[in-house]
Amino acid sequence: MKLIVWLGNPGKEYATTRHNVGFLFMDFLRNKWGFEDWKDSKFKGVISEGILGWEKIILLKPTTYMNLSGESVVPLMNFYKIPRENILVLSDDIDMDFGKIRLREKGSSGGQNGLKSIITLLGTDEFARLKIGIGRDNRYNVADWVLSKFNDEELKNLNKKIFIDACENIDKYL
């Protein structure tokens, strides 16, 4: 069994913000794989489950705010006895150019608060993560930038190329 977690903030006001690129991608991935509809769980999140090959996959969107993501991820891992080697966490990265994808087996939070929360509650940074670059605009402070919405051209690129590239990286992980 594998767990794929996408970090973001709950609520319609955050739905298409840069910080929620992981949630946007999760919807793309769930549809691509034909997994079940999202359902509420007791793990402070919504989940979708399915089978790829012979492997059961749980997709998790925490409904906590970004900086409390570990409160959703770690209890689910403990309940299903999913080892850290079988989780993949996706997040945005403000220090990567827009659309750049990076898959790593372990590493620091890089200042990303959702990753910090998971690392703290899991007690290790040794889990895989896939980051999607959202770029940085120095005319904005960091909080305003990550909570700003993608423009139409950026959304088009996310769905046409960037999410396809991210899927190829996930295939390497699975």
C-alpha positions, 0 to 999 in steps of 0.5 A: 500500500502506498500513500500519496499526499498533496499539501494545500489549504482548505476552502474555495478561496484557496482553490486555485492559489499557487500554494494549492498546486498540489490539490489541483494536481491531485484532482488531475491525478485522481481523474487520470487514474480513475480512482473513486470520488473524494470522501471524508475520512477521520484523518482530517482530510479527504481520501480517494482509493484505487488500485494501480497494477497490484498496489493499493494507493490512497490519495490524501488531501489534508483539510488542515491548513498547510502548516498542520499537514502532519496532523492528517498524514501521520495518523493515517500512516499509523492507522494503515501501517504505511511505512515512510518508504511508501509515502510521497508528498507533493508540495509547491516550491517558491524557490523553483521556477514555475513548472519545474518538477523535482522528485527527491527521496528525502530532504529538508522542508526547504522552508515549506510549512506543510513539509515542516509539519510532517517532518516534525510529527513523523520524526524524520525527513526521510520520505519522498517528495515531489515539488512543483515550482510556482516561482517567485515574484519579488514585487510581493511578500511571500505569503501574498505570492503563494496565496495569489491565484494562477493566471489563465495562461499558467493554469493552461500550462499546468494542465497541458504540460506540467501535470503530465511531467509530474505524472511521469515522475510519480510513475518512477516512484510507484 
